[in-house]
């Protein structure tokens, strides 16, 4: 570990958990993010993921990384950034990231950036919610190819249960804060997903695309090690 006064960097997290430390950008200054990233890179980390970093902070961080001659890929939709190089895709299969609607894109992109940064091949399937079930069925063969499915939905959150009844892979449900008043900023979708009658569904917190992709990546790579 290293104490930077404002942060204590955990160099051993990859050995313990399989994934190196991730920088949560919200609440940190751009200079703090750049300093932490530089320390991780200096210690031998080749891929540093930053989540929830707004565009204003990103401008400074990207400038700092350019000065260090380090590549950085920032996605303004998800506000996620991969500093350094993407890991080569491995694992036993693909991670399918499936959204109910276009309004769920912010969460989906965060999941996609995270999964790719952790070395997974990703299938992104958008706008196939249960309001038009035929759209989901048109893509179900692609979804069934995945080793893990991340189902992202707001409103009543029904997508995860439907997918859970159609695939043999584990389904990680992500409720989003998309919806009208009674959606309660994602609470109704969260409760619907927790109460899913599909047995293979697990649930992460509201809008937590990062957490879903982290879990999906662990599943994808643990299975690879066990084979």
N, C-alpha and C positions, 0 to 999 in steps of 0.2 A: 504494500500500500504506500501511497504518497500523500502527505497532507499539504494542500495548497491554500490553507486557511479557509477559503470559501467552499472547498470540496475535498473529499478524501477519495483518491482514485484507487479502485480495487483491481489490481493487476492479475489476481488469481481467480477471478470469476469464471473465466473460460474453463479452467481446470475443474472447478467445482460444478459448474452448471452447464457446460457445453457451449455457452455463448458469452462473448466478451461483454464488458460493461457498455450500456447504451446511454447516451446523453439525452436527458429530458430537457428540451429547450425552453419550455414555458417557465417563467420565473427566474431564468438566468439571463445575464447580459450577453451580448455578442462576444465581448472580450473573454468572458468566463468560458463560453462554449469553445471558442478557438483555443484557449489555453488548455482545457481538458483534452480536446481532440489532439493537439500537438503532443501532449504528454503521453497519450495512449500510442500514438504513432511512433514516438521516440522509443517507447518500450517494446516495439516490435509488432504491434497490432497493424494489420494491413487494411482492415475494414472497420470504420467507425460509423455507427448509425446515430443520427440526431433526429429526435421526433419533436413535434409541436414547436417548431421554430418559424416565426413569422417572416415575411419577406424583408422587412426592414433589417432584422438581425442577420438574415441570410446574406444580404449584400456585403456586410462587414466580414462575415465568416468566409464567404467565397473569396473575397479579396485577400484575407489572411492566408487561406490555403494556397492561393495562386502564388503568393510571396514565398511560400515554403515549397513550391513546385509539386503540390499534391493535388490530384484530381478531386473534384467534388460535384456530385449530381444532386441538384435541389429540385424538388417537385413542389410548385406553389399550391397545388390543389390540396395535397395531404400535409404540407408544411414539414415534410420529412426530407432528410439529406443523407446521402451516403458519401462519406469522405474516404478517399483511398480507392481501393479496387473492389468490385463485386466478387464475392467468392464464386468459384466454379460450382455450377449446379450439381448436386449429388442427392443422396436419398434414394429410397426405393421407387419413388414415383413423383407425380406432380401434385401441387396444391391448387385446387380450384377455388377461386374467389368469386362468389356469385352474389349479385345485388338484386334486390327487389325493384329498385327504381334508380333513375339517374341522380336523384337527390341524395343517394347514399354514396356518391362517388368519393367524397372526402375521406370517409372511413375506409372504403375499398382501396383507395390509392395508398393510404397508410399501411394497410395490410400487405399490399403488393410490394411496396418498397422494402418493408421489413423482411418479407419472405425471400425476396431476391438477394437482399444483403446477407442473409444467413445461408445462402447457397441452395436455393430451391428453384425448380422450374415451376412457373406459375401460369395457370390458365385464368384469364379474366373474362367473366361472362356477366354482362350488365343488363339491367332492366327486364328481368324475367319474373316479376312478382306474380302473386296468385290472382291479381285482378285480371290477368290475361294468362290463364294457365297453359294455353297452347304455346306461348313463348318459351316457357320452361321446358315443356315436352319436346320442343324443337331442338333443344340443346342438351337433353338429358344424357345422350350417349357420351358427349364430351365430359360431362360432370362425372359420369360413372368411370371414366378413365383415371380419375384422381385417386391418390392414396389418402388424402384428407380434403374435406370440403369446408370452406368458411362461408357461411350463409349470413348475409348482411341485410337487415330490413328494419324499417321503422313502422309507422302506423300500428297495425295489430301484430306484426311480427310473425305471420303465419308461414313465411317461406321456409324457415328452418325445419318445422315439423313435416311439411310436405316433402322436402328433399330427404329428410331422415327416413321417410317411408319408401324411398325409391332407390337408395344406394346402400352398398355394404360398407363403405368407408365411414370413419368417424366424422361427425358433423359438428363444427364449432360455430355456435350461433352468436352473432353480434347485433344487439338491439341498437338502433340509432335514434337520435332525438328528432328525426323527421316525422312530422304529423301535425294534426290539428289539435285544438285545445285539450281534448280528453286523452291525447297521447301523453300528456304530462312530461314533455321533454324526454321521451323514451322509456318512461317507467312502465307504461302499458305494454310496450313491446317486450321489455325485460321480463315482466311477469308472465306474459304469454309463452315466451321461450322457456322459462324455468318450468312451466307447467306442461311442456310438450309431452305428448303421448308417444312420440318416437323415441325408442330406448337409446339410440346411438347419438343423441344430441347432448352436448355440454354447452354452457353459456358463459360468456365473459361480460364485463361491465359495459355500460352504455357508451357507444362511440369508440370502443377500445379495439380498433383495428390492429394496433401494435400487439396487444396481448393475445389476440386470436392467432396472428401469424407466428408469434413466438411459440405458442403451444403447438401449432400445426407443424412447425419446423422440427420441434423436439420429437414429435410422433414420427415424422418422416425419416429422421436420422436414427432414432433409437431402433426402429424396425430394421433399418439397413444394417446396423451393428449386430442384430440378433440373427440375421440370416446366415 
